[in-house]
């Protein structure tokens, strides 16, 4: 058996897909009641109460924009693979890598292999419309789609699971945890916790 041999059962795959989809949408869309409620339902099903006290409203919406739109904000975090993987410390400050990097092409080739459209998975809003293909939300939704495809029987399902694990090893595992760490340095807020949940879900694969 190789490292990429299918090892997850359908329940595990569906569970991962639910978590990944909920987190991806919460990172890409403004935090209205539907978005926050879905995260809370998924977390509650896992016995995870870290989102229980989160309340949609103006403060959370402002934090969303501060995290992902306002580049001058002290909360800003570019959730793009190259930006996080190539980040470095300089004079006590965290410097992020470029928005376009060598990682982008491989991510796109993985998407093309199964016909995944990083612009067409259903997230809406100003952040969703501007996402890079190797944004964390896109990579997470791609993995959610692979997990769903892997729930069946036969060669296609096995191939989807192999690609899921291969993609996680080549991409997600190398930077989701770092993104969560960088976010929590600034504040252990809703978005830092979302990133931590995403990293934990990927590690569970």
KABEL-V434482 format. One record per run of one state. SS is the DSSP state (hx for helix, st for strand, lp for the rest). FROM is the first residue (numbers start at 1). LEN is the number of residues. If there is no record, write none. Layout:
# KABEL-V434482
<<SS,FROM,LEN> <SS,FROM,LEN>>
This chain:
# KABEL-V434482
<<lp,1,9> <hx,10,19> <lp,29,4> <hx,33,13> <lp,46,12> <hx,58,11> <lp,69,11> <st,80,1> <hx,81,5> <lp,86,2> <st,88,3> <lp,91,2> <st,93,3> <lp,96,6> <hx,102,13> <lp,115,11> <hx,126,4> <lp,130,5> <st,135,1> <hx,136,14> <lp,150,5> <hx,155,32> <lp,187,3> <hx,190,14> <lp,204,2>>
